[in-house]
Amino acid sequence: MPPKAKVASISPILAVRDVMVSVAFYVRYLNFSKVFVMEDHSYGVVELDGQTIHFVRTEDMAALRATRSRVAVYIAVRNIDPLWHKVYGAGPPTQIRSLETKPWGMREFHVMDPDGCLLRFGEEHG
C-alpha cells in the first residue's frame, strides 16, 4: 500500500489593498518575518514559525469586502503569553481583543489586520 499523503502546512491567501502595508503590519505588530514581495508589489508572503500567510493585491471591492467581513485566520500557538505581550506592546493601530480564557477552553487574543481580516491567536488552556 502506498504511503498516505500528509498535509505539511496550510497558507491562507488574503486579498489586500496594498501588499507592502500588509507585510509591514504583520512584521511590525505580529512578529512575522517578510519572506517575499514581488517587484511590482502585487504579491507577498510573511512567515511565523514556519507558517506563512500570502497577500495578493486587488482593487476588486467585492474581494476586499469579503476579506473584511468574512475572512478570519486562526493561528494556534504554544506559550501564547510572550506573543501577546509583544503584540500588545507594539500597539497595533487596529482593533485588538485582549488575551482571555474562552468558555471552550482556549486562551485567545484577536487582532484585526489593515484590511479587516480577523486574526485569532489561541492556545489550549490547561
C-alpha positions in Angstrom: 0.0 0.0 0.0 1.5 3.4 -0.9 2.1 5.9 1.9 -0.8 8.2 2.7 -0.4 11.9 1.8 0.0 14.2 4.7 -0.6 18.0 4.8 2.6 19.9 5.6 1.0 23.3 6.1 -1.9 25.4 5.1 -1.3 29.0 4.0 -4.2 31.4 3.5 -4.0 33.9 0.6 -5.6 37.2 1.6 -6.9 39.8 -0.8 -5.5 43.2 0.3 -5.4 46.8 -1.0 -1.7 47.2 -0.5 0.7 44.3 -0.1 3.5 46.4 1.3 1.2 47.8 4.0 0.1 44.3 4.9 3.6 42.9 5.1 4.8 45.8 7.2 1.9 45.4 9.6 2.5 41.7 10.1 6.2 42.2 10.6 6.0 45.3 12.9 3.0 44.3 15.1 2.6 40.5 14.9 6.2 39.2 15.0 6.1 37.8 11.4 9.1 37.9 9.1 9.0 39.1 5.4 9.6 36.1 3.1 9.0 37.6 -0.3 7.4 40.5 -2.1 7.1 40.6 -5.9 8.8 43.5 -7.6 5.5 45.1 -8.6 4.1 44.6 -5.1 1.2 42.5 -6.3 2.0 39.5 -4.1 3.8 39.0 -0.8 4.4 36.4 1.8 5.1 36.6 5.6 6.2 33.8 7.9 5.9 33.0 11.6 7.5 29.8 13.0 7.4 28.1 9.6 3.8 29.0 8.8 3.0 31.5 6.0 0.3 34.0 5.1 0.2 35.2 1.5 -1.2 38.5 0.3 -2.5 39.3 -3.2 -3.2 42.9 -4.2 -6.6 43.6 -5.6 -8.8 46.6 -6.5 -11.9 44.4 -6.6 -14.1 45.9 -4.0 -16.1 42.6 -3.6 -12.9 40.7 -2.8 -11.8 43.4 -0.3 -15.3 43.4 1.3 -15.1 39.6 1.6 -11.7 39.8 3.4 -13.1 42.5 5.7 -16.3 40.8 6.6 -16.0 37.1 6.0 -12.3 36.0 6.5 -10.7 35.0 9.8 -7.4 33.2 10.3 -7.0 31.0 13.4 -3.3 30.7 14.5 -2.8 28.0 17.1 0.3 28.7 19.3 2.2 27.3 22.2 3.1 29.6 25.1 0.9 32.4 24.0 1.8 34.9 26.7 5.1 36.2 25.2 3.4 36.7 21.8 0.5 38.5 23.4 2.9 40.8 25.3 4.9 41.5 22.1 1.7 42.3 20.1 0.2 44.4 22.9 3.4 46.2 23.5 3.8 47.0 19.7 0.4 48.7 19.9 -1.3 47.8 16.5 -3.3 50.7 15.2 -6.2 48.4 14.5 -8.8 46.7 16.7 -7.5 44.1 19.2 -9.1 42.0 21.8 -7.1 41.2 24.9 -5.8 37.7 25.9 -8.5 35.8 27.8 -9.6 32.3 28.5 -12.7 31.4 26.5 -15.5 29.1 27.7 -14.4 26.4 25.2 -11.1 26.1 26.9 -8.8 28.2 24.7 -6.7 31.2 25.7 -7.1 33.7 22.8 -6.4 37.2 21.7 -7.6 38.8 18.4 -6.1 41.4 16.1 -7.8 43.0 13.1 -5.3 43.5 10.2 -5.3 46.6 8.0 -7.8 45.1 5.5 -10.2 43.9 8.3 -9.2 40.2 8.3 -9.7 38.9 11.9 -6.6 37.1 13.2 -7.3 34.9 16.2 -4.3 33.6 18.1 -5.1 30.7 20.5 -3.6 28.2 22.8 -5.3 25.2 24.5 -5.8 26.1 28.2 -5.0 23.5 30.9 
